[in-house]
């Protein structure tokens, strides 16, 4: 095996030497001076040329108020004069509110009324610019007008928009894919198709070229039961949406393998009986093999059998983490593009040739503007990475409003106190305690447990499927949790330890705590007079008796630190 030649460039960074950074800067200045003296075409020495690197684009879905203001200023091309003085940036924190069923029902009509204003930015027409500078200026004006319209829409009372993509380079990648593609495939998650589908994208494709074909590819269909597939297929046919079901996984789903390791509840639920052919018994299209989907794409793209003809270009667009790159890898038969469970892995436009008749275009995931109830919904659907979650009780509380608490007890082998409500704090505390997720102070790490629960939801270990409009979600998912009434006995020991330490919230536990404090006979206290008021420092009986003995050297020290197990022996 041939060894790779070492690079002449010195390493840089925080932990490297300052001399290497100065040396690299001197080399860069030397190459710049040499190129300025000679023509770029006459330079033959590769030491004075710089190779072109791939431009990676970072997704920007949320910005702070100051960053958002500076981005708008940059798009508008506005300049400011610095004024010296004392200034302060104030960030407004919004409380987390879990919407109820009434809130969902009342908000549907309002969303339908303003649905036509949820647009994606359009590229300026070709005849409106001649140079690259004019195109950049027109594109900035389009982005600025588009963001202003969405801001006005968000100010309407009762409407909440999802954090959408704010980086103009990401939308330019979408324009390139749509312009080059003959068939535009919008990939959505089968567990919530309407959240991931953009109606304005279909209108934009037809505006570019009416001859372009549209297809809605419902990925991750292996996570749905036959009843779910039938209901969604009926909805697509009633609304005249060309949709097919598809699974980018291999022969056997990954969920069923992990179910055997996690808990018996999932292994019972993960036995799916989907048809193996391209069309199910109920009449809707369900592709399980890559050959069937490739034939279907060639069919709707009108592939020509003439030798030397242009291949059909199929563009894959959609939200992050819906399976665009996984679909391309399965169609190609080998790993052509990198995939990851973290959203936003694909960061630039790339093409993959399946054969001489079919070419696939993979684009970065775009978070398109849509109506929702906040960031909690986006975390549960895998649009935003769980590692970026700052408030971990909101998404788990929303999940508890959909999935019964008995499902979590059997899945994670925990037990919650009787008579307690579905509290996200109790659930995360129990999961963190039994998994050993403890903080430095000995308190269960609820944030780490919340990230694990959200990742289980995204991976399909915790199932919940959004119903079509007009169907109640409890009825739609009732058969998924029909056998979850039995509570595991393995979590009783863990429940006793959490109750003893007082880490759970419950009405029963609160009444027991009040009774124990009221009837406690060992309530010796030391009255310590301070400057403002009187505070009471509880100490044990042995300490008080030792201080009152004549000639004792164990004098009571003010504000002496004692171990918690000595001060509160009843909870240890």
ROLUMVO-637684 format. One record per residue (C-alpha): residue in three letters; z, y negated, x. Coordinates in Angstrom, 3 decimals. Layout:
BEGIN
["ALA",[Z,Y,X]]
...
REM end
This chain:
BEGIN
["UNK",[0.000,0.000,0.000]]
["UNK",[-1.072,-3.373,1.431]]
["UNK",[1.711,-5.855,1.888]]
["UNK",[1.293,-9.268,0.377]]
["UNK",[0.999,-12.150,2.830]]
["UNK",[4.042,-14.406,2.817]]
["UNK",[3.582,-17.888,1.434]]
["UNK",[3.699,-20.830,3.823]]
["UNK",[5.463,-22.967,1.239]]
["UNK",[9.139,-23.434,1.917]]
["UNK",[11.568,-22.553,-0.896]]
["UNK",[13.102,-25.461,-2.768]]
["UNK",[15.926,-25.814,-5.220]]
["UNK",[19.573,-26.666,-5.554]]
["UNK",[20.803,-23.873,-3.301]]
["UNK",[18.076,-24.336,-0.636]]
["UNK",[18.096,-26.726,2.293]]
["UNK",[17.071,-30.354,2.058]]
["UNK",[14.820,-29.964,5.100]]
["UNK",[12.522,-27.541,3.265]]
["UNK",[12.056,-30.040,0.454]]
["UNK",[11.168,-32.785,2.927]]
["UNK",[8.696,-30.488,4.690]]
["UNK",[6.930,-29.621,1.439]]
["UNK",[6.725,-33.297,0.516]]
["UNK",[5.194,-34.111,3.903]]
["UNK",[2.559,-31.384,3.420]]
["UNK",[1.689,-32.738,-0.004]]
["UNK",[1.228,-36.268,1.371]]
["UNK",[-0.976,-34.899,4.176]]
["UNK",[-3.269,-33.082,1.734]]
["UNK",[-3.485,-36.146,-0.498]]
["UNK",[-4.452,-38.351,2.451]]
["UNK",[-7.091,-35.862,3.608]]
["UNK",[-8.678,-35.681,0.164]]
["UNK",[-8.773,-39.470,-0.102]]
["UNK",[-10.713,-39.732,3.189]]
["UNK",[-13.331,-37.102,2.354]]
["UNK",[-15.254,-36.060,-0.708]]
["UNK",[-13.648,-33.272,-2.701]]
["UNK",[-16.871,-31.235,-2.523]]
["UNK",[-17.068,-31.424,1.285]]
["UNK",[-13.614,-29.962,1.851]]
["UNK",[-14.019,-26.360,2.989]]
["UNK",[-10.572,-25.688,4.384]]
["UNK",[-8.514,-23.958,1.655]]
["UNK",[-5.339,-25.481,3.098]]
["UNK",[-6.357,-28.873,1.690]]
["UNK",[-7.269,-27.615,-1.790]]
["UNK",[-4.895,-26.932,-4.658]]
["UNK",[-5.576,-24.049,-6.994]]
["UNK",[-5.579,-24.678,-10.733]]
["UNK",[-2.590,-23.158,-12.476]]
["UNK",[-2.217,-22.123,-16.097]]
["UNK",[-0.712,-24.857,-18.206]]
["UNK",[2.232,-23.460,-20.109]]
["UNK",[3.295,-25.318,-23.220]]
["UNK",[6.886,-25.498,-24.376]]
["UNK",[7.605,-25.481,-28.090]]
["UNK",[9.586,-28.404,-29.505]]
["UNK",[10.936,-27.779,-32.991]]
["UNK",[14.055,-29.946,-32.943]]
["UNK",[14.893,-33.130,-31.114]]
["UNK",[17.864,-35.434,-30.898]]
["UNK",[17.570,-38.831,-32.533]]
["UNK",[16.947,-40.573,-29.208]]
["UNK",[14.357,-38.014,-28.060]]
["UNK",[12.603,-38.213,-31.416]]
["UNK",[12.445,-41.994,-31.171]]
["UNK",[11.046,-41.878,-27.628]]
["UNK",[8.408,-39.314,-28.664]]
["UNK",[7.234,-41.576,-31.491]]
["UNK",[7.098,-44.522,-29.093]]
["UNK",[4.967,-42.521,-26.674]]
["UNK",[2.517,-41.536,-29.415]]
["UNK",[2.248,-45.122,-30.633]]
["UNK",[1.802,-46.480,-27.103]]
["UNK",[4.527,-49.098,-27.562]]
["UNK",[6.236,-50.749,-24.598]]
["UNK",[9.686,-52.355,-24.540]]
["UNK",[11.522,-54.872,-22.399]]
["UNK",[14.835,-53.682,-21.036]]
["UNK",[17.869,-55.672,-22.166]]
["UNK",[21.021,-55.194,-20.157]]
["UNK",[24.147,-54.651,-22.164]]
["UNK",[26.528,-52.104,-23.557]]
["UNK",[24.832,-49.566,-25.799]]
["UNK",[25.925,-46.333,-27.391]]
["UNK",[23.947,-43.508,-28.990]]
["UNK",[25.612,-42.170,-32.132]]
["UNK",[24.683,-38.673,-33.311]]
["UNK",[25.201,-37.843,-36.963]]
["UNK",[26.595,-34.401,-37.717]]
["UNK",[25.630,-32.870,-41.043]]
["UNK",[27.980,-30.363,-42.700]]
["UNK",[26.889,-26.777,-43.291]]
["UNK",[26.523,-26.004,-47.007]]
["UNK",[25.586,-22.575,-48.340]]
["UNK",[23.337,-22.995,-51.423]]
["UNK",[24.192,-21.045,-54.537]]
["UNK",[21.853,-19.255,-56.919]]
["UNK",[21.759,-22.303,-59.186]]
["UNK",[20.678,-24.462,-56.257]]
["UNK",[17.812,-22.088,-55.489]]
["UNK",[16.637,-22.105,-59.110]]
["UNK",[16.777,-25.880,-59.501]]
["UNK",[14.951,-26.473,-56.233]]
["UNK",[11.912,-24.295,-56.968]]
["UNK",[10.248,-26.750,-59.370]]
["UNK",[10.916,-29.661,-57.039]]
["UNK",[9.282,-27.815,-54.159]]
["UNK",[6.217,-26.977,-56.242]]
["UNK",[5.870,-30.638,-57.192]]
["UNK",[5.653,-31.824,-53.568]]
["UNK",[4.011,-28.736,-52.089]]
["UNK",[0.631,-30.460,-51.675]]
["UNK",[2.168,-32.918,-49.173]]
["UNK",[3.117,-30.180,-46.704]]
["UNK",[0.128,-30.556,-44.401]]
["UNK",[-0.682,-29.675,-40.827]]
["UNK",[-2.313,-32.304,-38.584]]
["UNK",[-6.114,-32.459,-38.589]]
["UNK",[-8.251,-32.954,-35.522]]
["UNK",[-10.317,-36.181,-35.469]]
["UNK",[-14.010,-35.649,-36.368]]
["UNK",[-16.444,-35.129,-33.518]]
["UNK",[-18.504,-38.218,-34.334]]
["UNK",[-15.474,-40.560,-34.163]]
["UNK",[-14.988,-40.439,-30.374]]
["UNK",[-17.147,-40.378,-27.248]]
["UNK",[-14.727,-40.209,-24.314]]
["UNK",[-11.573,-38.257,-23.584]]
["UNK",[-9.480,-41.435,-23.700]]
["UNK",[-10.715,-42.242,-27.204]]
["UNK",[-9.978,-38.675,-28.336]]
["UNK",[-6.427,-38.821,-26.967]]
["UNK",[-5.804,-42.143,-28.686]]
["UNK",[-7.103,-40.865,-32.043]]
["UNK",[-5.060,-37.668,-31.756]]
["UNK",[-1.886,-39.659,-31.079]]
["UNK",[-2.570,-41.796,-34.147]]
["UNK",[-3.066,-38.649,-36.250]]
["UNK",[0.207,-37.124,-35.030]]
["UNK",[2.115,-40.359,-35.614]]
["UNK",[0.788,-40.690,-39.177]]
["UNK",[1.512,-37.006,-39.869]]
["UNK",[5.133,-37.263,-38.725]]
["UNK",[5.640,-40.450,-40.728]]
["UNK",[4.409,-38.741,-43.905]]
["UNK",[6.766,-35.799,-43.364]]
["UNK",[9.673,-38.173,-42.753]]
["UNK",[8.994,-39.910,-46.067]]
["UNK",[8.821,-36.529,-47.787]]
["UNK",[12.144,-35.471,-46.292]]
["UNK",[13.849,-38.627,-47.563]]
["UNK",[13.294,-37.478,-51.145]]
["UNK",[16.535,-36.363,-52.776]]
["UNK",[16.842,-32.575,-53.010]]
["UNK",[14.113,-31.656,-50.484]]
["UNK",[14.838,-30.152,-47.084]]
["UNK",[12.162,-29.392,-44.495]]
["UNK",[12.389,-26.755,-41.819]]
["UNK",[12.400,-27.908,-38.189]]
["UNK",[8.648,-27.936,-37.480]]
["UNK",[6.621,-28.079,-34.287]]
["UNK",[6.588,-31.577,-32.762]]
["UNK",[4.685,-30.932,-29.535]]
["UNK",[1.066,-32.168,-29.941]]
["UNK",[-0.199,-29.696,-27.321]]
["UNK",[0.863,-26.772,-29.523]]
["UNK",[-1.234,-28.088,-32.417]]
["UNK",[-4.196,-28.564,-30.068]]
["UNK",[-3.985,-24.847,-29.288]]
["UNK",[-4.206,-24.122,-33.027]]
["UNK",[-7.294,-26.324,-33.321]]
["UNK",[-8.975,-24.417,-30.496]]
["UNK",[-8.252,-21.044,-32.088]]
["UNK",[-9.532,-22.097,-35.523]]
["UNK",[-12.723,-23.640,-34.115]]
["UNK",[-13.605,-20.577,-32.015]]
["UNK",[-12.707,-17.893,-34.570]]
["UNK",[-14.988,-16.328,-37.145]]
["UNK",[-12.045,-14.676,-38.929]]
["UNK",[-8.640,-16.393,-39.032]]
["UNK",[-5.784,-13.929,-39.559]]
["UNK",[-2.472,-15.455,-40.624]]
["UNK",[0.295,-12.991,-39.727]]
["UNK",[3.508,-13.123,-41.780]]
["UNK",[6.739,-11.139,-41.882]]
["UNK",[6.798,-8.647,-44.748]]
["UNK",[10.481,-9.346,-45.472]]
["UNK",[9.754,-12.953,-46.516]]
["UNK",[5.973,-13.549,-46.703]]
["UNK",[6.055,-16.861,-48.573]]
["UNK",[8.302,-18.495,-45.988]]
["UNK",[5.842,-17.678,-43.185]]
["UNK",[2.639,-18.426,-45.114]]
["UNK",[1.083,-21.884,-44.915]]
["UNK",[-1.265,-22.736,-47.780]]
["UNK",[-2.505,-25.836,-46.011]]
["UNK",[-3.693,-23.689,-43.095]]
["UNK",[-6.156,-21.971,-45.440]]
["UNK",[-7.441,-25.360,-46.575]]
["UNK",[-7.741,-26.544,-42.972]]
["UNK",[-9.812,-23.494,-41.985]]
["UNK",[-12.229,-24.076,-44.867]]
["UNK",[-12.513,-27.753,-43.912]]
["UNK",[-13.578,-26.788,-40.385]]
["UNK",[-16.195,-24.294,-41.602]]
["UNK",[-16.478,-22.892,-45.145]]
["UNK",[-18.099,-19.742,-43.732]]
["UNK",[-14.938,-18.696,-41.879]]
["UNK",[-13.049,-15.748,-43.351]]
["UNK",[-9.327,-15.740,-44.122]]
["UNK",[-6.938,-12.784,-44.082]]
["UNK",[-3.191,-12.537,-44.672]]
["UNK",[-1.803,-9.742,-42.486]]
["UNK",[1.656,-8.701,-43.748]]
["UNK",[3.267,-7.277,-40.606]]
["UNK",[6.467,-5.185,-40.310]]
["UNK",[5.689,-3.413,-43.569]]
["UNK",[7.538,-0.337,-42.288]]
["UNK",[10.814,-2.166,-43.022]]
["UNK",[10.013,-2.255,-46.757]]
["UNK",[10.402,0.442,-49.375]]
["UNK",[7.603,1.570,-51.670]]
["UNK",[9.018,-0.507,-54.520]]
["UNK",[8.953,-3.672,-52.396]]
["UNK",[5.368,-3.069,-51.295]]
["UNK",[4.190,-2.546,-54.870]]
["UNK",[5.786,-5.754,-56.138]]
["UNK",[4.387,-7.872,-53.334]]
["UNK",[0.945,-6.280,-53.663]]
["UNK",[0.908,-7.171,-57.364]]
["UNK",[1.866,-10.755,-56.532]]
["UNK",[-0.959,-11.092,-53.989]]
["UNK",[-3.522,-9.669,-56.401]]
["UNK",[-2.393,-11.941,-59.252]]
["UNK",[-2.719,-15.017,-57.028]]
["UNK",[-6.053,-13.881,-55.506]]
["UNK",[-4.753,-13.671,-51.947]]
["UNK",[-6.656,-11.385,-49.577]]
["UNK",[-3.677,-9.584,-48.006]]
["UNK",[-3.235,-6.231,-46.277]]
["UNK",[-0.054,-4.510,-45.089]]
["UNK",[0.329,-3.510,-41.475]]
["UNK",[2.903,-2.288,-38.961]]
["UNK",[2.529,-3.178,-35.294]]
["UNK",[5.045,-0.497,-34.287]]
["UNK",[4.047,2.864,-32.903]]
["UNK",[4.171,6.233,-34.660]]
["UNK",[7.864,6.130,-35.580]]
["UNK",[9.799,2.934,-36.353]]
["UNK",[12.314,1.744,-33.780]]
["UNK",[14.858,1.104,-36.496]]
["UNK",[15.272,4.761,-37.365]]
["UNK",[16.048,5.610,-33.725]]
["UNK",[18.764,2.977,-33.517]]
["UNK",[20.206,3.947,-36.874]]
["UNK",[21.394,7.265,-35.465]]
["UNK",[23.321,5.428,-32.748]]
["UNK",[24.812,2.614,-34.838]]
["UNK",[26.063,4.106,-38.071]]
["UNK",[25.229,6.819,-40.620]]
["UNK",[24.559,4.197,-43.276]]
["UNK",[21.308,3.088,-41.659]]
["UNK",[20.047,6.582,-40.988]]
["UNK",[20.307,7.282,-44.690]]
["UNK",[18.400,4.119,-45.590]]
["UNK",[15.697,4.293,-42.927]]
["UNK",[13.866,7.330,-44.236]]
["UNK",[10.617,5.757,-45.425]]
["UNK",[7.812,7.598,-47.190]]
["UNK",[4.757,5.449,-46.567]]
["UNK",[1.218,6.824,-46.865]]
["UNK",[-0.581,7.601,-43.623]]
["UNK",[-4.071,6.627,-44.735]]
["UNK",[-5.525,3.130,-45.039]]
["UNK",[-4.959,2.866,-48.801]]
["UNK",[-1.783,3.830,-50.610]]
["UNK",[-1.492,5.634,-53.903]]
["UNK",[-0.788,2.360,-55.729]]
["UNK",[-4.086,0.822,-54.688]]
["UNK",[-3.063,-1.773,-52.088]]
["UNK",[-4.333,-1.708,-48.494]]
["UNK",[-1.816,-0.412,-45.974]]
["UNK",[-3.036,0.248,-42.417]]
["UNK",[-0.972,2.527,-40.189]]
["UNK",[-3.475,3.036,-37.354]]
["UNK",[-5.274,0.509,-35.195]]
["UNK",[-8.688,2.087,-35.823]]
["UNK",[-8.454,1.398,-39.553]]
["UNK",[-7.544,-2.251,-39.015]]
["UNK",[-10.317,-2.727,-36.426]]
["UNK",[-12.876,-1.324,-38.869]]
["UNK",[-11.609,-3.647,-41.582]]
["UNK",[-11.815,-6.706,-39.301]]
["UNK",[-15.371,-5.811,-38.308]]
["UNK",[-16.256,-5.328,-41.959]]
["UNK",[-15.090,-8.745,-43.138]]
["UNK",[-16.520,-10.369,-39.982]]
["UNK",[-20.008,-8.887,-40.623]]
["UNK",[-20.467,-7.335,-37.197]]
["UNK",[-24.099,-6.992,-36.142]]
["UNK",[-25.317,-3.695,-34.670]]
["UNK",[-28.069,-5.417,-32.688]]
["UNK",[-27.502,-4.939,-28.930]]
["UNK",[-26.529,-8.134,-27.151]]
["UNK",[-25.323,-9.899,-30.303]]
["UNK",[-22.318,-12.203,-30.229]]
["UNK",[-18.984,-10.439,-30.890]]
["UNK",[-16.839,-11.380,-33.850]]
["UNK",[-13.911,-13.591,-32.796]]
["UNK",[-10.659,-12.976,-34.708]]
["UNK",[-7.911,-15.574,-34.289]]
["UNK",[-4.255,-14.599,-34.704]]
["UNK",[-2.083,-17.465,-35.947]]
["UNK",[1.380,-17.617,-37.448]]
["UNK",[5.034,-18.358,-36.875]]
["UNK",[6.910,-17.242,-33.753]]
["UNK",[8.213,-13.675,-33.689]]
["UNK",[6.009,-12.361,-36.516]]
["UNK",[4.175,-9.890,-34.267]]
["UNK",[0.944,-11.565,-33.140]]
["UNK",[1.120,-10.292,-29.559]]
["UNK",[2.388,-6.868,-30.674]]
["UNK",[-0.558,-6.545,-33.052]]
["UNK",[-3.024,-7.375,-30.270]]
["UNK",[-1.421,-4.841,-27.921]]
["UNK",[-1.637,-2.093,-30.530]]
["UNK",[-5.262,-2.907,-31.369]]
["UNK",[-6.176,-2.956,-27.680]]
["UNK",[-4.379,0.328,-27.012]]
["UNK",[-2.689,-1.053,-23.886]]
["UNK",[-0.353,-3.921,-23.105]]
["UNK",[-2.651,-6.920,-22.801]]
["UNK",[-0.203,-9.714,-23.599]]
["UNK",[3.526,-9.977,-23.012]]
["UNK",[5.884,-9.544,-25.952]]
["UNK",[9.555,-10.341,-26.397]]
["UNK",[12.199,-10.292,-29.109]]
["UNK",[12.856,-13.972,-28.359]]
["UNK",[10.510,-16.269,-30.321]]
["UNK",[8.021,-18.356,-28.352]]
["UNK",[6.960,-15.840,-25.671]]
["UNK",[3.238,-16.705,-25.923]]
["UNK",[2.753,-20.204,-24.548]]
["UNK",[-1.006,-20.650,-24.123]]
["UNK",[-4.357,-19.685,-25.638]]
["UNK",[-5.834,-16.346,-24.463]]
["UNK",[-8.660,-14.016,-25.493]]
["UNK",[-8.748,-10.205,-25.408]]
["UNK",[-11.943,-8.196,-25.881]]
["UNK",[-11.396,-4.975,-27.820]]
["UNK",[-15.019,-3.871,-27.415]]
["UNK",[-18.459,-5.456,-27.328]]
["UNK",[-18.248,-6.285,-31.051]]
["UNK",[-14.696,-7.633,-31.446]]
["UNK",[-12.711,-10.302,-29.577]]
["UNK",[-9.120,-11.272,-30.402]]
["UNK",[-7.560,-14.691,-29.768]]
["UNK",[-3.802,-14.904,-29.315]]
["UNK",[-2.225,-18.308,-29.906]]
["UNK",[1.327,-19.603,-29.422]]
["UNK",[3.622,-19.316,-32.410]]
["UNK",[3.699,-22.465,-34.518]]
["UNK",[6.607,-23.451,-36.756]]
["UNK",[4.740,-25.111,-39.610]]
["UNK",[6.523,-27.476,-42.000]]
["UNK",[7.833,-25.819,-45.136]]
["UNK",[10.641,-26.230,-47.645]]
["UNK",[13.916,-24.455,-47.024]]
["UNK",[17.684,-24.914,-47.266]]
["UNK",[18.304,-25.488,-43.554]]
["UNK",[18.475,-23.805,-40.178]]
["UNK",[20.459,-20.832,-41.486]]
["UNK",[17.384,-19.408,-43.204]]
["UNK",[15.333,-19.787,-40.033]]
["UNK",[17.870,-17.906,-37.908]]
["UNK",[17.988,-15.011,-40.381]]
["UNK",[14.180,-14.754,-40.401]]
["UNK",[13.818,-14.850,-36.617]]
["UNK",[11.991,-18.191,-36.465]]
["UNK",[14.612,-19.737,-34.190]]
["UNK",[16.201,-17.744,-31.335]]
["UNK",[19.783,-16.600,-32.022]]
["UNK",[20.829,-17.814,-28.569]]
["UNK",[20.148,-21.399,-29.700]]
["UNK",[22.607,-21.054,-32.581]]
["UNK",[25.407,-23.613,-32.303]]
["UNK",[27.079,-23.169,-35.714]]
["UNK",[27.499,-19.414,-36.182]]
["UNK",[29.404,-19.273,-39.495]]
["UNK",[26.574,-20.772,-41.589]]
["UNK",[23.918,-18.039,-41.077]]
["UNK",[26.486,-15.243,-41.473]]
["UNK",[27.860,-16.806,-44.673]]
["UNK",[24.313,-16.984,-46.073]]
["UNK",[23.800,-13.334,-45.127]]
["UNK",[27.039,-12.356,-46.907]]
["UNK",[25.747,-13.974,-50.098]]
["UNK",[22.833,-11.499,-50.038]]
["UNK",[24.249,-8.292,-48.542]]
["UNK",[27.493,-6.742,-49.901]]
["UNK",[30.507,-6.647,-47.628]]
["UNK",[30.785,-2.854,-47.957]]
["UNK",[27.479,-2.505,-46.085]]
["UNK",[28.936,-4.248,-43.031]]
["UNK",[32.131,-2.173,-43.211]]
["UNK",[30.205,1.075,-42.967]]
["UNK",[27.658,-0.203,-40.454]]
["UNK",[30.127,-1.575,-37.907]]
["UNK",[33.002,0.844,-38.761]]
["UNK",[35.396,-1.926,-39.730]]
["UNK",[37.752,-2.504,-42.655]]
["UNK",[38.600,-5.846,-44.219]]
["UNK",[41.814,-6.540,-46.172]]
["UNK",[41.916,-5.697,-49.879]]
["UNK",[41.430,-8.565,-52.259]]
["UNK",[39.822,-10.792,-49.642]]
["UNK",[36.665,-12.693,-50.366]]
["UNK",[33.458,-12.321,-48.391]]
["UNK",[34.537,-14.538,-45.530]]
["UNK",[32.307,-14.969,-42.496]]
["UNK",[35.391,-15.599,-40.345]]
["UNK",[37.011,-12.282,-41.296]]
["UNK",[33.769,-10.373,-40.758]]
["UNK",[33.006,-11.860,-37.346]]
["UNK",[36.627,-11.543,-36.215]]
["UNK",[36.700,-7.842,-37.114]]
["UNK",[33.343,-7.119,-35.465]]
["UNK",[34.285,-8.996,-32.295]]
["UNK",[37.670,-7.255,-32.099]]
["UNK",[36.331,-3.730,-32.521]]
["UNK",[33.420,-4.339,-30.097]]
["UNK",[35.654,-5.932,-27.473]]
["UNK",[34.116,-9.412,-27.651]]
["UNK",[37.175,-11.410,-26.587]]
["UNK",[37.400,-14.936,-25.232]]
["UNK",[39.447,-16.021,-22.245]]
["UNK",[42.460,-16.865,-24.415]]
["UNK",[42.548,-13.419,-26.019]]
["UNK",[40.967,-14.509,-29.328]]
["UNK",[37.957,-12.579,-30.735]]
["UNK",[34.673,-14.279,-29.786]]
["UNK",[33.064,-14.921,-33.171]]
["UNK",[30.009,-16.653,-31.703]]
["UNK",[28.988,-13.571,-29.730]]
["UNK",[29.539,-11.356,-32.759]]
["UNK",[27.406,-13.709,-34.882]]
["UNK",[24.526,-13.516,-32.404]]
["UNK",[24.715,-9.727,-32.487]]
["UNK",[24.626,-9.696,-36.310]]
["UNK",[21.638,-12.073,-36.421]]
["UNK",[19.760,-9.926,-33.894]]
["UNK",[20.447,-6.860,-36.046]]
["UNK",[18.941,-8.693,-39.024]]
["UNK",[15.810,-9.674,-37.087]]
["UNK",[15.394,-6.141,-35.698]]
["UNK",[15.626,-4.628,-39.185]]
["UNK",[18.947,-2.822,-38.835]]
["UNK",[20.391,-5.003,-41.601]]
["UNK",[17.896,-5.013,-44.449]]
["UNK",[17.212,-7.745,-46.945]]
["UNK",[13.801,-8.398,-48.515]]
["UNK",[12.907,-11.637,-50.270]]
["UNK",[11.593,-10.959,-53.797]]
["UNK",[8.416,-12.460,-55.263]]
["UNK",[8.883,-15.508,-57.519]]
["UNK",[10.421,-14.563,-60.849]]
["UNK",[12.487,-11.563,-59.638]]
["UNK",[16.213,-11.715,-58.893]]
["UNK",[17.044,-10.786,-55.303]]
["UNK",[20.080,-8.676,-56.291]]
["UNK",[17.955,-6.509,-58.571]]
["UNK",[15.157,-6.385,-55.995]]
["UNK",[17.479,-5.071,-53.245]]
["UNK",[20.047,-3.190,-55.339]]
["UNK",[18.868,0.294,-54.329]]
["UNK",[19.281,-0.531,-50.627]]
["UNK",[23.083,-0.711,-50.966]]
["UNK",[23.687,1.727,-53.825]]
["UNK",[25.723,4.219,-51.741]]
["UNK",[27.910,1.765,-49.831]]
["UNK",[31.074,1.939,-51.952]]
["UNK",[33.028,4.271,-49.634]]
["UNK",[35.113,2.450,-47.024]]
["UNK",[35.382,3.951,-43.526]]
["UNK",[38.858,5.113,-42.552]]
["UNK",[38.158,4.544,-38.869]]
["UNK",[38.718,0.808,-39.263]]
["UNK",[42.230,1.045,-40.681]]
["UNK",[43.873,0.919,-37.243]]
["UNK",[41.842,-2.137,-36.315]]
["UNK",[42.782,-3.797,-39.618]]
["UNK",[46.476,-3.237,-38.940]]
["UNK",[46.261,-4.807,-35.496]]
["UNK",[44.411,-7.860,-36.812]]
["UNK",[46.946,-8.306,-39.624]]
["UNK",[49.812,-8.034,-37.156]]
["UNK",[48.320,-10.767,-34.981]]
["UNK",[47.529,-12.983,-37.959]]
["UNK",[43.800,-13.307,-37.206]]
["UNK",[42.513,-12.609,-40.741]]
["UNK",[42.404,-14.879,-43.780]]
["UNK",[43.519,-13.389,-47.110]]
["UNK",[45.619,-14.326,-50.128]]
["UNK",[47.635,-11.126,-49.767]]
["UNK",[48.308,-11.774,-46.087]]
["UNK",[49.309,-15.375,-46.782]]
["UNK",[51.890,-14.326,-49.385]]
["UNK",[53.352,-11.728,-47.027]]
["UNK",[53.620,-14.317,-44.269]]
["UNK",[55.421,-16.773,-46.546]]
["UNK",[57.874,-14.094,-47.692]]
["UNK",[58.651,-13.021,-44.133]]
["UNK",[59.276,-16.609,-43.040]]
["UNK",[61.507,-17.334,-46.060]]
["UNK",[63.683,-14.239,-45.759]]
["UNK",[63.898,-14.322,-41.969]]
["UNK",[67.597,-14.313,-40.943]]
["UNK",[67.024,-14.765,-37.233]]
["UNK",[66.121,-18.450,-37.422]]
["UNK",[68.151,-19.879,-34.529]]
["UNK",[66.758,-23.256,-33.467]]
["UNK",[67.530,-25.851,-30.827]]
["UNK",[67.520,-29.442,-32.107]]
["UNK",[65.811,-31.555,-29.480]]
["UNK",[66.003,-35.314,-30.084]]
["UNK",[62.863,-37.184,-28.967]]
["UNK",[61.976,-40.870,-28.967]]
["UNK",[60.046,-40.842,-32.251]]
["UNK",[61.492,-38.052,-34.316]]
["UNK",[63.249,-34.737,-34.142]]
["UNK",[61.324,-31.591,-33.241]]
["UNK",[62.564,-28.043,-33.490]]
["UNK",[61.844,-25.613,-30.669]]
["UNK",[62.376,-21.967,-31.690]]
["UNK",[64.057,-19.812,-29.080]]
["UNK",[65.431,-16.322,-29.066]]
["UNK",[69.124,-15.518,-29.642]]
["UNK",[69.611,-14.277,-26.087]]
["UNK",[68.506,-17.612,-24.623]]
["UNK",[70.893,-19.618,-26.870]]
["UNK",[73.872,-17.392,-26.104]]
["UNK",[73.166,-17.593,-22.378]]
["UNK",[73.167,-21.382,-22.419]]
["UNK",[76.503,-21.604,-24.293]]
["UNK",[78.417,-19.310,-21.932]]
["UNK",[80.959,-21.058,-19.727]]
["UNK",[79.861,-21.217,-16.137]]
["UNK",[76.411,-19.795,-16.824]]
["UNK",[73.683,-20.842,-14.426]]
["UNK",[70.920,-20.127,-16.944]]
["UNK",[70.836,-23.641,-18.337]]
["UNK",[68.382,-24.375,-21.129]]
["UNK",[65.477,-26.316,-19.666]]
["UNK",[63.627,-28.805,-21.838]]
["UNK",[60.063,-27.760,-22.731]]
["UNK",[60.387,-24.568,-20.787]]
["UNK",[57.337,-22.326,-21.108]]
["UNK",[58.110,-18.931,-22.551]]
["UNK",[55.838,-15.974,-23.090]]
["UNK",[54.508,-15.664,-26.604]]
["UNK",[55.701,-12.081,-26.891]]
["UNK",[59.284,-13.347,-26.379]]
["UNK",[59.014,-16.248,-28.796]]
["UNK",[57.251,-14.256,-31.526]]
["UNK",[58.218,-10.601,-31.038]]
["UNK",[57.453,-9.766,-34.669]]
["UNK",[53.689,-10.065,-34.267]]
["UNK",[53.443,-8.051,-31.047]]
REM end
